[in-house]
């Protein structure tokens, strides 16, 4: 069985620390800090670029030699308001002191250009509906390919209503063959509402060499090294996830699974 489902270490402090090395791939890293009011964390970006996402709560943040003030607005991720985020280039340092209990995601990928640090959101990010029927997720695009201030990172938030699907029709981005398809590793940081609920994520390849179906709990991370990766939210439970993608080319191009190509063609 592939080691794709990563449980948090606990409920406080740094509860996820997924590196490219620990994931067994080359590009994506993901960390998560859950801080109590008054607690602090400090890290260096090294040779990686970073997007800090204030998932919940507020924190006073410094980074790349600047004081960014207090970041954060929503106290519960399922408020569905625009996230407050901060882009930090490779070769910089950052620190955050929680002004309320907060959850800070640390999205990383190789950085090489030393871009300028910048605040992302809350203004400028609009919750957008995608899909149709019971496949209608809502998207907060934080840093997709139309944004030119990143070397590698692609980051977005997805809200899936109860009883619906997302990352569907099933698709993959696991070959470096642009413009047909791009190679992008991906992590899913899952939240559920209510938190006692569960969701489903399947990761599978066309040849069946990889085929894992996982029940995800609130706070879990799923790794997607290759293959298709749809998510389902059972009736009664809303699903949120924060996606981090990166690869050799900062473009998102995918191929649908053969069994759902007809859905993709119908819904275009």
C-alpha positions as MATLAB code, in Angstrom:
seq = 'XXXXXXXXXXXXXXXXXXXXXXXXXXXXXXXXXXXXXXXXXXXXXXXXXXXXXXXXXXXXXXXXXXXXXXXXXXXXXXXXXXXXXXXXXXXXXXXXXXXXXXXXXXXXXXXXXXXXXXXXXXXXXXXXXXXXXXXXXXXXXXXXXXXXXXXXXXXXXXXXXXXXXXXXXXXXXXXXXXXXXXXXXXXXXXXXXXXXXXXXXXXXXXXXXXXXXXXXXXXXXXXXXXXXXXXXXXXXXXXXXXXXXXXXXXXXXXXXXXXXXXXXXXXX';
ca = [
       0.000    0.000    0.000;
       1.312    3.443   -0.920;
       1.927    5.850    1.975;
      -0.314    8.621    0.650;
      -2.414    9.471    3.729;
      -0.569   11.563    6.301;
      -2.160   12.114    9.704;
      -1.280   15.189   11.789;
       1.302   14.668   14.542;
      -1.142   16.084   17.093;
      -3.360   19.101   17.639;
      -0.805   21.739   18.609;
       2.467   23.087   17.232;
       3.844   21.891   13.913;
       1.414   19.114   13.068;
       2.512   18.466    9.455;
       6.045   18.557    8.050;
       6.000   17.042    4.575;
       9.183   17.606    2.614;
      10.004   16.555   -0.920;
      12.349   14.000    0.608;
       9.804   12.528    3.016;
       7.182   12.395    0.247;
       9.577   10.613   -2.104;
       9.321   13.187   -4.862;
      11.113   16.348   -6.071;
       9.071   19.513   -5.729;
       6.219   20.023   -3.244;
       6.563   20.617    0.479;
       3.792   21.269    3.004;
       3.868   22.233    6.662;
       1.135   23.224    9.099;
       1.369   25.112   12.394;
      -1.471   25.239   14.903;
      -0.650   27.981   17.395;
      -2.322   29.284   20.517;
      -2.623   33.037   21.026;
       0.779   34.453   22.004;
       2.838   31.599   20.556;
       5.420   32.160   17.814;
       7.105   30.262   15.025;
      10.097   31.232   12.861;
      11.569   29.517    9.801;
      13.960   30.148    6.911;
      12.927   29.448    3.323;
      16.368   28.226    2.223;
      16.362   27.296   -1.450;
      12.571   27.181   -1.576;
       9.845   29.735   -2.160;
       6.978   29.808    0.331;
       3.358   30.878    0.461;
       2.001   31.225    3.982;
      -1.765   30.724    4.099;
      -3.705   31.874    7.149;
      -6.174   29.014    7.150;
      -7.832   30.245   10.340;
      -7.177   32.933   12.929;
      -4.767   35.865   13.004;
      -1.016   36.342   13.418;
       1.497   39.191   13.308;
       3.909   38.248   10.532;
       7.359   39.432    9.510;
       9.153   38.110    6.470;
      11.898   38.950    3.985;
      12.939   41.886    6.178;
       9.475   43.478    6.339;
       6.761   43.784    8.954;
       3.503   42.685    7.316;
       1.308   43.465   10.298;
      -1.507   41.179   11.385;
      -2.639   38.735    8.701;
      -5.849   36.757    8.873;
      -9.554   37.441    8.883;
     -11.660   34.303    9.025;
     -11.795   32.486   12.343;
     -13.285   29.358   10.788;
     -12.235   28.184    7.333;
     -15.842   27.361    6.459;
     -16.719   31.053    6.559;
     -15.446   30.782    2.955;
     -14.012   34.295    2.955;
     -10.858   35.209    1.079;
      -7.671   33.898    2.735;
      -4.837   36.177    3.821;
      -1.518   34.893    2.456;
       2.104   35.961    2.103;
       4.552   35.038   -0.665;
       8.203   34.751    0.418;
      11.098   34.079   -1.973;
      13.977   31.682   -1.534;
      16.758   32.962    0.712;
      14.501   34.740    3.206;
      13.263   34.290    6.765;
       9.832   34.680    8.336;
       8.209   34.638   11.750;
       4.628   34.705   13.007;
       3.188   35.437   16.450;
      -0.401   34.326   16.936;
      -2.725   37.126   18.039;
      -5.573   34.582   18.240;
      -5.510   30.807   18.054;
      -4.552   30.209   14.444;
      -3.663   27.691   11.759;
      -0.880   28.599    9.326;
      -0.133   26.498    6.237;
       3.386   26.618    4.778;
       3.345   25.782    1.062;
       6.801   25.314   -0.498;
       8.499   24.475   -3.785;
      11.903   25.143   -5.365;
      12.682   28.846   -5.691;
      15.475   30.308   -7.766;
      14.626   33.866   -8.819;
      14.465   35.664   -5.472;
      11.145   37.298   -6.336;
       9.838   40.173   -4.233;
       7.834   39.222   -1.129;
       4.190   40.201   -1.396;
       0.856   39.957    0.380;
      -1.844   37.888   -1.373;
      -5.566   38.362   -0.572;
      -7.957   39.074    1.128;
      -8.847   41.582   -1.657;
      -8.216   40.215   -5.114;
      -9.322   36.632   -4.391;
     -12.948   35.897   -5.264;
     -14.765   32.669   -4.456;
     -15.622   31.190   -7.853;
     -18.120   28.436   -8.692;
     -16.949   25.649  -10.977;
     -18.664   22.602  -12.466;
     -22.335   21.657  -12.516;
     -24.895   19.541  -10.697;
     -23.451   17.555   -7.799;
     -19.972   18.415   -9.027;
     -19.962   22.108   -8.086;
     -16.978   23.090   -5.938;
     -16.122   26.675   -5.010;
     -12.568   27.899   -5.587;
     -10.282   30.512   -4.011;
      -7.332   30.762   -6.405;
      -4.357   31.969   -4.355;
      -1.511   31.601   -6.848;
      -2.265   29.924  -10.155;
      -0.319   30.255  -13.377;
      -1.691   33.669  -14.378;
       0.259   35.089  -11.401;
       3.900   35.686  -12.355;
       5.516   36.210   -8.931;
       6.293   32.511   -8.301;
       8.916   30.186   -9.729;
       7.156   26.894   -9.015;
       4.172   27.146   -6.653;
       0.542   26.713   -7.653;
      -1.818   27.100   -4.664;
      -5.608   27.090   -4.408;
      -8.422   26.439   -1.938;
     -11.484   24.317   -2.750;
     -14.799   24.064   -0.889;
     -16.960   21.033   -1.714;
     -20.606   21.148   -0.564;
     -22.006   18.170    1.331;
     -23.041   15.330   -0.958;
     -20.909   16.526   -3.872;
     -17.647   15.746   -5.674;
     -14.604   17.813   -6.599;
     -11.290   17.273   -8.382;
     -13.719   15.572  -10.717;
     -14.141   14.455  -13.489;
     -11.093   12.406  -12.535;
      -7.897   13.759  -14.098;
      -4.144   13.427  -13.877;
      -1.119   15.693  -14.348;
       1.797   13.279  -14.129;
       3.689   13.587  -17.428;
       6.057   16.316  -18.598;
       4.569   16.712  -22.087;
       3.415   20.331  -22.375;
       1.049   21.539  -23.797;
      -0.856   18.235  -23.631;
      -0.132   17.585  -19.947;
       2.272   18.798  -17.252;
       3.976   16.981  -14.397;
       2.750   18.390  -11.089;
       3.056   16.803   -7.672;
       0.209   17.743   -5.342;
      -0.828   17.763   -1.702;
      -4.366   18.018   -0.327;
      -4.813   19.421    3.185;
      -8.345   18.397    4.174;
     -10.821   19.946    6.598;
     -14.351   18.727    7.329;
     -17.436   20.472    8.692;
     -18.425   19.224   11.175;
     -14.918   18.163   12.157;
     -16.164   14.731   13.281;
     -17.006   13.901    9.675;
     -15.053   12.213    6.915;
     -14.467   12.514    3.201;
     -13.230   10.180    0.478;
     -10.276   10.568   -1.860;
      -9.160    8.047   -4.440;
      -5.716    8.169   -6.116;
      -5.378    5.796   -9.070;
      -3.558    5.278  -12.350;
      -5.037    4.030  -15.603;
      -3.072    0.781  -15.412;
      -4.086    0.068  -11.798;
      -0.480    0.147  -10.608;
      -1.578    2.690   -8.024;
      -5.123    2.511   -6.665;
      -5.753    3.782   -3.146;
      -9.097    4.902   -1.728;
      -8.797    6.746    1.581;
     -11.236    7.972    4.209;
      -9.878   11.399    5.117;
     -10.488   13.013    8.497;
     -10.337   16.661    9.520;
      -6.683   17.754    9.324;
      -5.347   14.938    7.133;
      -3.044   15.460    4.145;
      -3.148   13.277    1.025;
      -0.159   13.037   -1.332;
      -0.792   12.770   -5.064;
       2.460   11.696   -6.765;
       0.690   10.577   -9.958;
      -2.661    9.428  -11.244;
      -6.234   10.642  -10.932;
      -7.411   12.000   -7.569;
     -11.161   12.733   -7.138;
     -12.699   13.698   -3.779;
     -16.171   13.027   -2.392;
     -17.983   14.747    0.479;
     -20.718   12.518    1.979;
     -24.108   14.033    2.664;
     -23.919   15.987    5.930;
     -20.235   16.947    5.701;
     -18.717   19.930    3.904;
     -15.172   19.419    2.641;
     -12.378   21.988    2.321;
      -8.934   21.387    0.959;
      -5.850   23.465    0.313;
      -3.979   22.297   -2.793;
      -0.263   22.785   -3.346;
       1.169   21.840   -6.751;
       4.611   22.170   -8.306;
       6.708   20.600  -11.030;
       9.320   21.427  -13.674;
       6.940   23.802  -15.500;
       4.533   26.154  -13.717;
       1.563   25.233  -15.905;
      -1.549   23.226  -14.978;
      -2.483   20.932  -17.855;
      -4.265   17.645  -17.221;
      -5.741   14.614  -18.966;
      -9.115   13.142  -17.981;
      -9.477    9.509  -16.963;
     -10.793    7.429  -19.897;
     -13.974    6.475  -18.053;
     -15.003   10.129  -17.542;
     -13.899   11.699  -20.823;
     -17.534   11.847  -21.956;
     -18.430   13.899  -18.866;
     -15.584   16.313  -19.512;
     -16.674   16.725  -23.141;
     -20.320   17.259  -22.148;
     -19.533   19.842  -19.446;
     -17.169   22.007  -21.504;
];
